[in-house]
Amino acid sequence: MTKLLFLLFSGLKFSKVLLSGGTMLLSVILYTWVYGWRYAVGFIVLLFVHEMGHYVAARQKGLNVGLPTFIPFVGAWIELKEMPHDAQTEAYIGLGGPLLGTVGATVCYLLARSWNLDWLLAVSYAGFFLNLFNLIPLSPFDGGRITAVLSPRIWFAGVPVLVGLFLYRPSPMLLLIALLAAPQLMKAWKYRSDSEEAQTYYAVPTRVKWEYAAYYIGLAAFLAVMTHDVHEMLGAARHFGGDA
């Protein structure tokens, strides 16, 4: 009986690995048809690195978390089987993805510049933009999870950013994100500093709030600069016909 239970448990763990690896491979195949295999592999690897940042952060906080699952042309996510017990833990997990993702994009950028590879430079640009996009201060973005340590009401600052992005480049994905954000904005609207939730879940020391504010602003500033600069480099490379 014990052996049977062990085999079943092992099978479940294997199926989770198979699901994560299978969806990752499927994403690579579909992206390859559109962008070519080198960019596809690089982009999916950066997505994986981003999600593993969340995974490692959640495990460091002792939470049960699943491996990343990928949906082609949508993104990826990890399954938190246990929710954070306080806003500081949520901010820590939220920061893990963009932070490690930025490291991955920076490595791609440095290698691309050293080896003069425009396709790898394009991968780094996608990584910088992806992580910057995720820092929009609105739940369910990572930026919403990070800035909630200050106050859920800060999510309203992300609304004009999302609207501006939609006006600049309309996308069904942005509409879906808006639908997911709506209940969170309602929650922020009803938030009161004297509520039980504010005194428990959002009871974070002022020092910690300032620390996360500094992390967020510093990371967002770095990503904004790199996204802009790499975009300009790619434009110049296309103009002068740089190496592929």
N, C-alpha and C positions, 0 to 999 in steps of 0.2 A: 504493500500500500504506500509506504514511504517513497519507494522508488518510483511509483506511478505519479505521485504528487510532484516529485522532483522533475520528472520528464515533462509534465504539464507546465510547470513553472518555467523550465528552460525553454519550452516551445513558445510560451508567451513572450519571454524576453527576446527570443530570436525573431518572432513576428514583428516586434516593435522596431528592431534593427532593420528588418527587411522592409518595413513600411517607410522608414526614414530614408534608407539607401535607395529604395525603389522610386520614391517620389523625387529624390534628388537626381537620379539617373534620367528619369522621364523629363525633368526640367532641362537637363543638359541637352537631351536629344531634340526637344522642341525649339530651344533657343538656338541650337546649331543650325536648324533649317532656316532661321531668320537672319542670324548674325554671324554664322561661321563657328567652327568648333573651338577655336582658341578663345574668342571672346566669351562664348557660352560657358566653357569650363571655368575661366577666370571669374566671371560674374557669379556663378553658382557657388564657387569656393568662397567668395567674399560674403555672400548671403549666409553660408554655413558658418563662417567665422563670426559674423554678427550674432546669429542665433546662439552659437556656443558661448558668446559673452554673457547672454542671459542665463544660459544653462549653468555655467560655472558659478555665476553670482548667486543663483537660486540654491545650488548645492552648498555653497559656502554658508548660506543662511539656514541650512538644514531643512530645506523644503524638498518635497518629492516632486520631481519634474521629469517629463518625457523628452525623448530626443526630437530634434527638429523634423517637421513635416513641411514639404514643399508643394506649392500649387503654381504651376507654370503661368507666367505673366501676371501673377498676383503677388507672390512673395513666399514667405515661410514664417513659421511660428513654432514655439515650444509650448507644450501643454503643462501648465502649472496644476499639479494634482492637489496641491495645498496652496491656499491663498496666503499672501503676506499678512502678518498679524498687526502691522503698523505701517504708517506712511513712510517711515525711514527705510524699512526693509523693501518696500515697493520701489522707492526711489533708487536704492542700491541695485536692485535687479534691473530696473529700467535703464540705468546708466551703463550697465555691463555690456549691453549689445552695441550701442553707438561707440563706446570707448574702444572695445576690442575691434569692432568693425573699422574704426578710423585707423587703428594700428595696421590692419590688413591692407587698407587702401593706400596708406603711406608707404608700406613696403613695396606694393605694386608700382607706385609712382617713382620711388627711388630706383627700382630695377629698370623701369621703362626709360628713365632718363640716362641711366648708365649704359644700357644696351641699345638705346635709340629705337625702341619698339613702339610704334604708334598704337598698335592694337592693345598693348598692355597699358599704355597711357589712357586709352579709352576705358579700359577696365577700372583703372584707378579713379577716373572721373565718375563712373557709375557708382563706385563705392563711396566717394566723398558726397555725391549728391544724395544717394540713398540714406546715408546716416544723417545728413543735414535735414532731409525731408522728415525723417523720423523724430527729429528734435522739435517739431512744431508743438508748442505748449498746449496741447489739446488731447484729452483721452479719446480714443485708445492708442495714440502715438506714444512712443517711448518718452518724448518730451513731456507729455501729460502726466506720465507716471513719475517723472523726475520732479517737475515743478509742483506737483500736488503736495510735496513736503512743505512748501510755503503756504499754500492755500488752494483748495479746489477752484476758487473763484478766478484764479489766474488763467484757467482754461479759456475764459472769454477772450483773452489776448490772442488765442490761436484762431478764432473765428475769421477775422479779416484776412489772415494769412491764407487760410483754406479757400475763402471766397476769391481772393486775388489770384491764387493758382488756377482756380476753375475758370475765371474770366480770361486769364492768359492762355490757358490750354485746357479746354473742356475735356473731361474724362468721366466715363461711368464709374471708374474706381473712386474718384473724388466724391461722387454722389453717394456711393456706398459708405465711404468713410464718414460722410456727413450724417447719414442715417444712424451709424453706430455711435457717433458722437452726441447726437441729440439727447438721449437719456442721461448721459454724463453731464451735459450742460444743464439739464433740468435739476440734476442732483446738486450741481454747483450753485444754481440759483436759490435753492432751498437751504443751502448750507448756512449755519449760524455758529459763530465763534463760541457761544455758550451751550451748544448742544452736547449731548452725550458722546457723539461721534468725534466732535472736536476735542473733547476732554480725554478721549481714549486713543482712537486710531490716529488722529492728527496731532496728538500731543507730542510735539518734537521740540527739543531744546533750541533756543535761538541760535546758538553757535552752530548747530548742525544745519539749520536752515541756511545760514550764510555760507557754509561750506558747499552745500549742494548748489546754491545760486552761483557761486564762483566756478564750480565744475561745469555747470550748464553753460554759462556765458563764455567761458574760455573755450570749451569744446565747440560750441556753435560758431564762435568767431573764427577759429582755426578752419573749420569745415567750410564756412562761407568764403574765406580767402582762397582756400585750395580749390573749391568748386569753380570759382571765377577764373583763377589763374590757369587751371588745367583746361578749362573750356577754351580760353584764349589760345593756349598752346595747340590744341587740337584744330582750331580754326586756322591757325598759321600753318600747321602741318598739311592740312587739306589744300591750302592755297598754293603752297610750294611743292606739293606732291612728295611728302616725306615717305620714308620706308614703311611698309605695312607690317 
